[in-house]
Amino acid sequence: MIMRKNYIQGWLVTPFLIISVFFSQGCNPDEEILDNTIYPLPIYHSPETLEEYLLETNQKYPDITYLEPIGTSIEGRTIWGFVISDKPLDHELEPKIRLTGSIHGDENITTEVLIHMIEHITNGYYNNDQRIRAIVDNRYTVFIPMMNPDGVANESRYNANNVDLNRNFEVKWQNWNRHGQFPFSESESKSLKDYSLYMVFQLSLSFHSGAVLVNMPFDYASEHDGGDIPQEYDLICYLAKVYTTSGRFLETEGMLNSPNMDEGTINGGDWFIAYGTLQDWSYIDTGAIDFTVEITKNNPTNIEEINDIFELNRDSILSYIESAGIGIHGRVVDVSEGEVPVSATITIDAGDINTYSDAFGYYHRILLPGNYIITFTADGYEEYSKEIEITESSPLIEMDVVMEKNI
């Protein structure tokens, strides 16, 4: 069981069992082809200055933030998760979103964009920005600004074992150069796996630099070459375009010029084939719809350029967080001996992508308007299925489920 903790004046005051970490993607599967030059502070945060910032921000906004270590790197640096929610220590009936940066240690701009977003949301909440307050009150958003602190410290794309973390996840993993000895061989990716399985996210974004586009599952197969595409491809394309069209993202210089691009989005395998990536693992093994967002071709050289990149992505990030509020949600319980949460697997239309209830029984399945058959299964319980309808006028419905034990 994962125990959680609080920080006061930067000191850990409650025991806690640390869990494990994470991953993403660049332009070439195995070669470091980007010139992501590292610029000295204060242009970019180091692992140490990031930790100072997160501690200070948590102390400044203790009512709506929560800081926890989700794992450690190969060289022993902490990988931090920074929660923003109106009740950051509680599990509620609200969708969870994960936002991650610097999976590749030389893509420093991604950490800065997430820091800017933390600032924008925390300041906006206390300045009574109604859009921000609605997001904080109705979403559980976890920021992991620096997934690969050793790579950042060592000015390298890779972790301290010279492994590309965005090739170390389990789905279609290949035993190739810099992919690790086996899936989740690296403490960073293993930590993210354990943390994500415990939290049960519905949406995720992994930020990168080196190109400009929103990359959709699957990375391991090309849609236009007849490869696999997700069963929920309409939903995935819709959510990807929420990101690209809600703000100024499409104004970003250097957008990928490809016949397979559609309003700034592309199927991962139509860009290039990659195996063992975070977004494919997140979607296939955890049910979280995950995109790789490439936000600029190069690391900016000054603070003004960093601010510009954030402004081009600000409304896209906010809209994406908001977009989680559709579909069906509720709680799965066993009432035979009190109200006991059930860890259930949730399937739509007998599909091949499952979502799950969390340790408290809460579930949320993102769906577009339509008719569906939703099925709940759990070890030791009878299967439960029901036909549901999501409509434009009622885009989110609540349905609690009582599971009955097998006789």
Backbone hydrogen bonds, N-H to C=O, Kabsch-Sander energy under -0.5 kcal/mol:
donor,donor_aa,acceptor,acceptor_aa,energy
3,M,1,M,-0.6
8,I,11,W,-1.8
11,W,8,I,-2.0
13,V,6,N,-1.5
18,I,16,F,-0.8
19,I,69,P,-0.5
20,S,191,S,-0.8
21,V,187,S,-1.5
21,V,191,S,-3.9
33,I,31,E,-1.2
36,N,34,L,-1.1
37,T,35,D,-1.8
43,I,40,P,-1.7
50,L,46,S,-2.5
51,E,47,P,-1.9
52,E,48,E,-2.0
53,Y,49,T,-2.3
54,L,50,L,-2.7
55,L,51,E,-2.4
56,E,52,E,-2.4
57,T,53,Y,-2.6
58,N,54,L,-2.4
59,Q,55,L,-2.1
60,K,56,E,-1.8
61,Y,57,T,-2.1
64,I,61,Y,-0.9
65,T,61,Y,-1.0
66,Y,83,V,-1.5
68,E,81,G,-2.5
70,I,79,I,-2.8
71,G,79,I,-0.8
73,S,77,R,-2.7
76,G,73,S,-1.6
79,I,71,G,-2.8
80,W,78,T,-0.6
81,G,68,E,-3.1
82,F,143,F,-3.0
83,V,66,Y,-3.3
83,V,81,G,-0.6
84,I,141,T,-2.5
85,S,64,I,-2.0
86,D,136,V,-1.9
90,D,87,K,-2.0
92,E,90,D,-0.6
94,E,92,E,-2.1
97,I,140,Y,-2.4
98,R,203,L,-2.0
99,L,142,V,-2.8
100,T,205,L,-2.3
101,G,144,I,-2.5
103,I,207,F,-0.5
105,G,103,I,-0.6
105,G,157,R,-1.0
107,E,104,H,-2.0
108,N,106,D,-0.7
110,T,107,E,-1.6
111,T,108,N,-0.8
112,E,108,N,-1.5
113,V,109,I,-2.2
114,L,110,T,-1.5
115,I,111,T,-2.2
116,H,112,E,-2.7
117,M,113,V,-2.0
118,I,114,L,-2.3
119,E,115,I,-2.4
120,H,116,H,-2.7
121,I,117,M,-2.5
122,T,118,I,-2.5
123,N,119,E,-2.4
124,G,120,H,-1.9
125,Y,121,I,-2.3
126,Y,122,T,-1.4
127,N,123,N,-1.2
128,N,125,Y,-1.1
129,D,124,G,-2.9
130,Q,128,N,-0.7
133,R,129,D,-2.8
134,A,130,Q,-2.0
135,I,131,R,-1.8
136,V,132,I,-2.6
137,D,133,R,-2.5
138,N,134,A,-1.3
139,R,135,I,-1.2
140,Y,95,P,-2.2
141,T,84,I,-2.0
141,T,139,R,-0.5
142,V,97,I,-3.1
143,F,82,F,-2.9
143,F,141,T,-0.5
144,I,99,L,-3.3
147,M,101,G,-2.7
148,N,102,S,-1.9
152,V,148,N,-2.0
153,A,149,P,-2.7
154,N,150,D,-2.4
155,E,152,V,-1.1
156,S,151,G,-3.0
159,N,163,V,-2.1
162,N,159,N,-2.2
164,D,178,R,-2.9
165,L,163,V,-0.9
167,R,164,D,-1.9
168,N,165,L,-1.3
169,F,276,G,-2.6
173,W,170,E,-1.7
176,W,174,Q,-2.2
179,H,176,W,-1.8
184,F,168,N,-3.2
185,S,182,F,-1.7
190,K,186,E,-2.6
191,S,20,S,-0.8
191,S,187,S,-2.1
192,L,188,E,-2.0
193,K,21,V,-1.2
193,K,189,S,-2.3
194,D,190,K,-2.4
195,Y,20,S,-1.4
195,Y,191,S,-2.5
196,S,192,L,-2.7
197,L,193,K,-2.5
198,Y,194,D,-1.6
199,M,195,Y,-2.6
200,V,196,S,-2.7
202,Q,96,K,-2.8
203,L,96,K,-1.6
204,S,289,I,-2.1
205,L,98,R,-2.3
206,S,291,F,-2.6
207,F,100,T,-3.0
208,H,293,V,-2.7
210,G,296,T,-3.4
211,A,296,T,-0.9
213,L,294,E,-1.9
214,V,264,G,-2.3
215,N,213,L,-0.5
215,N,292,T,-3.1
216,M,266,I,-2.8
223,E,221,A,-0.6
225,D,222,S,-0.6
226,G,223,E,-1.6
227,G,222,S,-2.9
233,Y,230,P,-1.2
236,I,232,E,-2.4
237,C,233,Y,-2.9
238,Y,234,D,-2.2
239,L,235,L,-2.5
240,A,236,I,-2.4
241,K,237,C,-2.1
242,V,238,Y,-1.5
243,Y,239,L,-1.4
244,T,240,A,-2.0
245,T,241,K,-2.3
246,S,242,V,-1.2
247,G,243,Y,-0.5
250,L,244,T,-0.8
251,E,248,R,-2.2
252,T,249,F,-2.0
255,M,252,T,-0.7
256,L,212,V,-2.2
258,S,256,L,-0.9
261,M,258,S,-1.7
262,D,265,T,-2.5
265,T,262,D,-1.4
266,I,214,V,-2.0
268,G,216,M,-3.1
269,G,218,F,-2.2
269,G,221,A,-0.8
270,D,267,N,-1.4
271,W,267,N,-0.9
271,W,268,G,-1.2
272,F,268,G,-2.1
274,A,219,D,-1.6
276,G,171,V,-1.5
281,W,277,T,-1.9
282,S,278,L,-3.2
283,Y,279,Q,-2.0
284,I,280,D,-2.6
285,D,281,W,-2.4
286,T,281,W,-0.7
286,T,282,S,-1.1
287,G,282,S,-0.6
287,G,283,Y,-0.9
288,A,282,S,-1.7
289,I,202,Q,-2.1
289,I,287,G,-0.5
290,D,288,A,-0.5
291,F,204,S,-1.5
292,T,215,N,-2.1
293,V,206,S,-2.7
293,V,291,F,-0.7
294,E,213,L,-2.5
294,E,292,T,-0.7
295,I,208,H,-2.7
295,I,293,V,-0.7
296,T,211,A,-0.7
306,I,302,N,-1.7
307,N,303,I,-2.6
308,D,304,E,-2.0
309,I,305,E,-2.2
310,F,306,I,-2.2
311,E,307,N,-2.5
312,L,308,D,-2.0
313,N,309,I,-0.9
313,N,310,F,-1.1
314,R,310,F,-1.9
315,D,311,E,-0.5
317,I,313,N,-2.4
318,L,314,R,-2.1
319,S,315,D,-2.5
320,Y,316,S,-2.2
321,I,317,I,-2.3
322,E,318,L,-2.3
323,S,319,S,-1.9
324,A,321,I,-1.2
325,G,322,E,-1.9
326,I,324,A,-0.9
327,G,395,P,-3.6
328,I,365,R,-2.3
329,H,397,I,-2.2
330,G,363,Y,-1.8
332,V,361,G,-2.8
333,V,331,R,-0.5
333,V,401,V,-2.7
334,D,340,V,-2.7
337,E,338,G,-0.5
338,G,335,V,-0.7
340,V,334,D,-2.9
340,V,338,G,-0.9
342,V,332,V,-2.3
344,A,342,V,-1.2
345,T,377,T,-3.1
346,I,355,T,-3.5
347,T,345,T,-0.5
347,T,375,T,-2.4
348,I,353,I,-0.5
349,D,373,I,-3.0
351,G,348,I,-1.8
354,N,352,D,-0.5
355,T,346,I,-2.5
357,S,344,A,-2.0
358,D,362,Y,-2.5
359,A,198,Y,-0.5
361,G,358,D,-2.2
363,Y,330,G,-2.3
365,R,328,I,-3.1
366,I,364,H,-0.5
370,G,390,I,-1.9
372,Y,388,I,-2.5
374,I,372,Y,-0.6
374,I,386,K,-2.8
375,T,347,T,-2.7
376,F,384,Y,-3.4
377,T,345,T,-2.2
381,Y,378,A,-2.1
382,E,404,E,-3.4
384,Y,376,F,-2.4
386,K,374,I,-2.1
388,I,372,Y,-3.0
390,I,370,G,-2.9
391,T,394,S,-1.3
397,I,327,G,-2.3
399,M,329,H,-2.9
401,V,331,R,-2.8
403,M,333,V,-2.9
403,M,401,V,-0.6
406,N,380,G,-2.4
